[in-house]
């Protein structure tokens, strides 16, 4: 009996933040349902975000490095570590040849993409933000397709992108367009999410801004606040001392559920957060991370702000008073809040994963090239 052919293999390469890993997870979920095998190539930091990936996704940890961290010796070792990672991945890919390789950015995506270039495999990148990240900028001219999550995306001269949107996880997709209950005199929820970088300022400003709200608003509120480990205890203590009903955690594993139940989301404008907000459809106050590369978080927020779905507060203008005023503008205007939720849906791309999967399948049909 002839040996049955293996299903095609997709190698997904992604870095160690939720912003890279969540859309990677969304693509993995869909490609598995389409009958593909899926491997995820990441590093130890990225592996922390793999808990939500389907169990049938094979996780491969690889050597990579960045010049952004460590002392002179660590930085001197970066080229050797990266080269070792690329060669290791190339050997693995020769043993089990991928039909396509997709990079989602971050330094841990270098080995898989580098190996794909070396072996002439069909390859593409997906950029979540409105400005290419450092690694995607390196590979933009060395891949077959550049897929863009935010539109417009600033691309290198001579490079054209395909706008697919940012894929959202199945748990988010299942809540796409969830019914929105406008603010009123009943229990209400505010969800506060910060991201892996620059979250401290939200822990400093959001609690006192909420405490400054009128008592008639406060008595109906419950807060879910995602704060980094080092800030969690003081944030929880502050809320408790102010008599505010709040749950403070370093990470919420059920963010899609919490977002669908929220009257308002206060967030950084990371690409995945913006995608979740727009697909579920919730009013938001967005505070772009000022130190983001190329100010890409301001670019990420643009579509929601221009649609009237979000209030953007630049970090330089963020204060207890400005944030409290913005919160009240949403909670005191049920009709406006409902319009904001509908406007968010108008810019959402719930089928982004489907469009990206179609690009992957088209890519796999192409002739290999260097």
C-alpha positions in Angstrom: 0.0 0.0 0.0 1.4 3.4 -1.0 2.3 5.6 1.9 -0.2 8.4 2.4 1.2 11.9 1.7 1.6 14.2 4.7 -0.7 17.3 4.8 1.2 20.5 3.8 3.2 22.1 6.5 3.0 25.8 7.5 5.8 27.2 9.7 4.7 30.3 11.6 7.5 32.5 13.1 6.6 35.0 15.7 8.3 37.1 18.5 7.7 37.2 22.2 4.8 39.6 22.6 1.1 39.1 22.5 1.0 41.6 19.6 2.9 39.1 17.4 1.6 35.9 19.0 -2.2 36.5 18.9 -2.5 36.9 15.2 -0.1 34.0 14.7 -2.5 31.9 16.9 -5.5 33.0 14.8 -3.8 31.8 11.6 -2.7 28.6 13.2 -6.3 27.8 14.3 -7.7 28.3 10.8 -4.9 26.5 8.9 -5.4 23.4 11.1 -9.1 23.5 10.3 -8.1 23.6 6.6 -6.1 20.4 7.0 -2.6 21.8 7.3 0.1 20.8 9.8 1.4 23.8 11.7 4.6 24.5 13.5 5.3 27.6 15.5 8.9 28.9 15.7 9.6 31.2 18.6 11.9 31.7 21.6 11.5 31.1 25.3 9.8 34.5 25.8 7.3 33.8 23.0 6.6 30.3 24.4 4.9 32.0 27.3 2.1 33.1 25.0 1.5 29.6 23.5 -1.0 28.4 26.1 -3.9 29.4 23.8 -2.5 27.7 20.7 -4.2 24.4 19.7 -2.4 21.3 21.1 -1.7 20.0 17.6 0.6 23.0 16.9 4.2 21.8 17.3 6.2 24.5 19.2 9.8 24.8 18.2 12.1 27.1 20.3 15.0 28.5 18.4 18.1 30.7 19.1 17.7 34.3 18.3 18.9 37.6 19.8 18.5 41.3 19.7 20.9 44.2 19.9 18.4 46.1 22.1 19.2 44.2 25.3 22.3 43.1 27.2 25.9 44.5 27.6 28.7 44.7 25.0 29.6 41.0 25.2 25.9 39.9 24.7 25.6 42.3 21.7 28.8 41.0 20.2 27.4 37.5 20.3 24.2 38.4 18.5 25.3 37.7 14.9 26.7 34.3 15.9 23.5 33.4 17.8 21.3 34.4 14.9 23.4 32.6 12.4 23.2 29.4 14.5 19.5 29.8 14.7 19.1 30.2 11.0 21.3 27.2 10.2 19.5 25.1 12.7 16.1 26.0 11.2 17.4 25.3 7.7 18.3 21.8 8.7 14.9 21.2 10.3 13.2 22.6 7.2 15.2 20.3 4.9 14.0 17.3 7.0 10.4 18.5 7.0 9.9 20.9 4.1 7.3 23.6 4.7 4.9 24.5 1.9 5.0 28.1 3.2 6.7 30.2 6.0 4.9 33.2 7.5 6.7 35.6 9.8 4.7 37.9 12.2 7.6 40.0 13.4 9.9 40.1 16.4 13.5 38.9 16.6 12.5 35.2 17.2 11.1 35.2 13.6 14.5 35.8 12.1 15.7 32.1 12.1 12.7 30.7 10.3 12.5 33.5 7.8 16.2 33.5 7.3 16.1 29.7 6.6 13.2 30.2 4.2 15.3 32.7 2.2 18.3 30.4 2.3 16.3 27.4 1.0 14.2 29.4 -1.5 10.9 28.5 0.2 7.6 30.4 -0.3 7.5 33.0 2.4 5.6 36.1 3.5 5.4 38.5 6.4 2.4 39.9 8.2 2.9 43.4 9.8 0.3 44.1 12.4 1.2 47.8 12.9 0.9 50.9 10.7 4.7 51.1 10.6 6.9 48.1 9.8 8.8 46.6 12.8 12.6 46.2 12.6 12.6 42.6 11.6 9.8 42.9 9.1 11.6 45.9 7.6 14.7 43.6 7.1 12.7 40.9 5.3 10.2 43.1 3.4 12.3 42.9 0.2 13.1 39.2 0.7 9.6 37.7 0.8 7.0 37.0 -1.8 4.1 38.8 0.0 3.8 41.6 2.6 0.4 41.3 4.3 -0.7 44.4 6.3 -2.9 44.5 9.4 -3.3 48.2 9.6 -4.1 50.4 6.6 -2.4 52.4 5.4 1.0 50.8 6.4 4.2 52.7 5.8 6.3 50.4 3.5 9.8 50.7 2.1 10.0 52.3 -1.4 9.2 49.8 -4.1 7.3 47.4 -1.8 3.5 47.0 -2.1 1.4 45.4 0.6 -1.9 43.5 0.7 -4.4 44.7 3.3 -5.9 41.8 5.1 -6.4 43.2 8.5 -5.2 41.7 11.8 -6.4 38.2 12.4 -8.2 37.7 15.7 -8.2 34.5 17.8 -11.2 32.2 17.5 -12.3 33.2 21.0 -12.5 36.9 19.8 -14.1 35.9 16.5 -16.9 34.0 18.4 -17.8 37.3 20.0 -17.7 39.4 16.9 -20.4 42.1 16.9 -21.6 41.0 20.4 -24.7 43.0 21.5 -23.6 46.2 23.3 -25.4 47.4 26.4 -24.9 51.2 26.6 -24.0 52.8 30.0 -26.9 53.3 32.4 -28.0 53.0 36.0 -27.1 49.3 36.3 -23.9 47.4 36.8 -21.3 48.5 34.2 -17.8 47.3 33.4 -14.6 49.0 32.3 -11.8 46.9 31.0 -8.2 48.3 31.3 -5.5 46.6 29.2 -2.0 47.8 28.9 0.2 45.5 26.8 3.7 44.2 27.6 5.4 47.5 27.3 4.5 50.9 28.7 1.7 49.7 30.9 3.0 51.4 34.1 1.6 54.8 33.2 -1.9 53.3 32.9 -1.5 51.8 36.4 -0.4 55.3 37.6 -3.2 57.3 36.0 -6.3 55.1 35.4 -7.1 54.3 39.1 -7.2 57.9 40.3 -9.0 59.0 37.1 -11.7 56.4 37.9 -11.8 57.5 41.5 -12.4 61.1 40.4 -15.7 60.1 38.7 -19.0 61.3 40.3 -20.3 58.9 42.9 -23.4 58.2 40.9 -21.2 56.7 38.2 -18.8 55.0 40.5 -21.5 53.0 42.4 -22.4 51.1 39.3 -18.8 50.4 38.1 -16.7 47.2 38.2 -13.2 47.5 36.9 -11.0 44.7 35.3 -7.5 46.1 35.2 -4.5 44.3 33.7 -1.4 45.5 35.5 2.2 44.2 35.4 3.3 42.1 38.3 5.3 44.8 39.9 2.3 47.2 39.9 -0.5 44.9 40.7 -0.5 45.1 44.5 -0.4 48.8 44.7 -3.1 49.2 42.0 -5.4 46.7 43.8 -4.8 48.4 47.1 -5.6 51.8 45.7 -8.9 50.6 44.2 -9.8 48.9 47.5 -9.0 52.0 49.6 -11.2 54.1 47.3 -14.1 51.6 47.7 -14.0 50.7 44.0 -15.0 47.2 42.9 -11.9 46.1 40.9 -10.2 42.9 39.8 -6.5 43.4 39.1 -4.4 40.7 37.3 -1.1 40.6 35.4 -3.0 38.9 32.5 -6.6 38.1 31.8 -7.0 34.8 29.8 -10.6 35.6 29.1 -10.2 39.1 27.6 -12.7 38.4 24.7 -15.4 37.6 27.3 -14.5 40.6 29.4 -14.4 42.9 26.4 -17.8 41.7 25.2 -19.3 42.5 28.6 -17.6 46.0 28.9 -19.2 49.3 28.4 -15.8 50.9 27.8 -12.3 49.7 27.1 -9.2 51.8 28.1 -6.1 50.5 26.3 -2.8 51.1 24.6 -3.3 51.0 20.9 -1.3 47.8 20.1 -2.5 46.2 16.9 -4.0 43.2 18.5 -5.9 45.2 21.1 -7.3 47.5 18.3 -8.3 44.5 16.2 -10.1 42.9 19.2 -11.9 46.2 20.0 -13.0 46.7 16.5 -14.2 43.1 15.9 -16.2 42.9 19.1 -17.3 46.5 18.8 -16.7 48.5 21.9 -16.1 52.2 22.7 -12.6 52.8 23.7 -10.1 55.3 25.1 -6.8 54.7 23.4 -3.5 55.9 24.8 -0.7 55.2 22.2 2.6 54.1 23.7 4.9 57.1 23.0 8.1 55.0 22.7 6.7 52.6 20.1 8.9 52.3 17.0 7.9 54.9 14.4 5.0 56.0 16.7 3.2 53.0 15.2 0.6 52.9 18.0 -0.7 56.3 16.9 -1.1 54.9 13.4 -2.9 51.9 14.8 -5.5 54.0 16.5 -6.2 56.2 13.5 -9.0 54.2 11.9 -11.0 53.9 15.2 -10.5 57.6 16.0 -11.5 58.8 12.6 -14.6 56.6 12.6 -15.7 58.1 15.9 -15.3 54.9 17.7 -12.4 55.9 20.1 -11.1 58.8 22.0 -7.3 59.1 21.6 -5.2 60.7 24.3 -1.6 61.2 23.5 0.7 60.1 26.3 2.1 63.6 26.7 -1.5 64.9 27.4 -2.5 62.0 29.6 -3.5 63.1 33.1 -5.9 62.2 35.8 -8.2 65.0 34.7 -8.0 64.4 31.0 -8.7 60.7 31.4 -11.5 61.2 33.9 -13.2 63.7 31.5 -12.9 61.2 28.6 -14.4 58.3 30.7 -17.3 60.5 31.8 -17.9 61.6 28.2 -18.6 57.9 27.3 -20.5 56.9 30.5 -22.7 60.0 30.6 -23.8 59.6 26.9 -25.5 56.2 26.3 -26.5 57.2 22.8 -23.1 58.3 21.9 -21.5 55.2 23.4 -23.8 53.0 21.3 -22.8 55.0 18.2 -19.1 54.4 19.2 -19.6 50.7 19.4 -21.3 50.6 16.0 -18.5 52.7 14.5 -15.9 50.3 15.9 -17.6 47.5 14.1 -17.5 49.5 10.9 -13.7 49.3 10.8 -13.4 45.8 12.1 -12.0 43.0 9.9 -13.4 39.8 11.4 -12.4 37.8 8.3 -8.7 38.8 8.4 -7.6 35.3 9.3 -9.6 33.9 6.4 -8.0 36.4 4.0 -4.5 35.7 5.3 -5.1 31.9 5.1 -6.1 32.3 1.4 -2.8 34.2 0.8 -0.9 31.4 2.4 -2.6 28.8 0.2 -1.9 30.9 -2.9 1.7 31.3 -1.8 2.2 27.6 -1.3 1.2 27.0 -5.0 4.0 29.3 -6.3 7.3 28.0 -7.6 10.1 28.2 -5.0 12.5 31.1 -5.7 15.4 32.7 -4.1 
